[in-house]
Amino acid sequence: MNGFGLYVHWPFCTAKCPYCDFNSHVRSSIDEDGWTAAILAELSYVAELQSDDRPILQTIFFGGGTPSLMSGRAVGRIIDAAARLWRGANDLEITMEANPASADAARFADYAKAGVGRLSLGVQALNDADLKFLGRLHNVAEARAAVALAQQTFPRISFDLIYARPNQSVAAWRDELTEALAFGTEHLSLYQLTIEPGTPFATLHRQGTLRIPEDDLGAAFYEATQEITAKAGLPAYEVSNHARPGCESRHNLLYWRYGAYAGVGPGAHGRLDLNGRRFATVGERLPERWRQKVMSDGHGFAEMSEVEAADAAREHLLMNMRLGEGLDLAAYYARWGVAPPPQRIAALAEAGLVKLDGDRLSATPQGMLVLNRVIEELTV
């Protein structure tokens, strides 16, 4: 109902960042041809599942890990295979995540030649001390050079920053964000530092040697972020994503509008619509186990289960309420046969946490600060 995309997970990194809980792994050597062949096999398996009603492909997103460690040849093989298996939309968006430490003119040119039209750079900070603290392998000068090189090579550019870092003040973040906006990219992903279970940062936080801002200070960081980006013409279209109007990541929007997407590669998640039913897929997390399963079964899914309608409705609501555009109540009811109780909407509106414009329900700026509470109140 809201498009179809591919998420391709390349799980390998040069080093593991201490805040990261993504499915990423450091390996001394990588058989790129073998891993690429396994991804191609899993793509074919997904397409076969959809054989009766294969959708139009609207987005491809290479994430990780560090997909910019892949060669342009490997990226091109995957894109070409996707083009054979699905009919691509005229405005097919192909995004690749990249680290500034692996930025290279020839490599970037190969990605562009293969079909990548949008690059997302993991800059994370514009402060050398904080980049080191975050475990990044690049410095600020290299980050600046990577952004400039990307702007020369790709028509669409985004980069990520992490804020509310230990000992960072709101004033310092204002200066850093203003500096970031001066790069002139069309899109920014701005994430508040969170402590994820099982990471080295979680251990340090538990020991009391790493502290992050309390809720009130975290809210001040968030509010400053919204104010500065809006004034610069890149308002938030999702909690952590900001773009010039018309420059939003279509792959992001596909997720948050609760469209269907295939997740291929180790640990990748997917949501597939098959014969009127929605299925959740999760790939084996350990890369070697995933690859072995692809070789034996044609796919590396550790799980493939139907999402019951009530659960899908809750997921849909949660995803849509993260968006600035919010939830279309009429379309939501038509799809699931349920809707948030009017009295709960009214109570939240009275509290200044949501607004209702016709059938469009969205969180207010105050509501975004307590979005989990808002979603909990709306869930039926």
Buried (B, 14 or more C-beta within 10 A) or exposed (E): EBBBBBBBBBBBBEEBBBBBBBBBBEEEEBEBEEBBBBBBBBBBBBBEBBEEEBBEBBBBBBBBBBBBBBBBEBBBBBBEBBBEBBEBBEEBBBBBBBBBBBBEEEBBBBBBEBBBBBBBBBBBBBBBEBBEBBBBBBBBEBBBBBBEBBBEBBEBBBBBBBBBBBEBEBEBBBEBBEEBBEBEBBBBBBBBBBBEEEBBBBEBBEEEEBEBBEEEBBBBBBBBBBEBBEEBEBBBBBBBBBBBEEBBBBBBBBBBBBBBBBBBBBBBBBBBBBEEEBBBBBBBBBBEBBBBBBEEEBBBBBEBEEBEBEEBBBBBBBBBBBBBBBBBBEBBBEBBEBBBEEEBBEEBBEBEBBBBEEBBBBBBBBBBBBBEEBBEBBBE
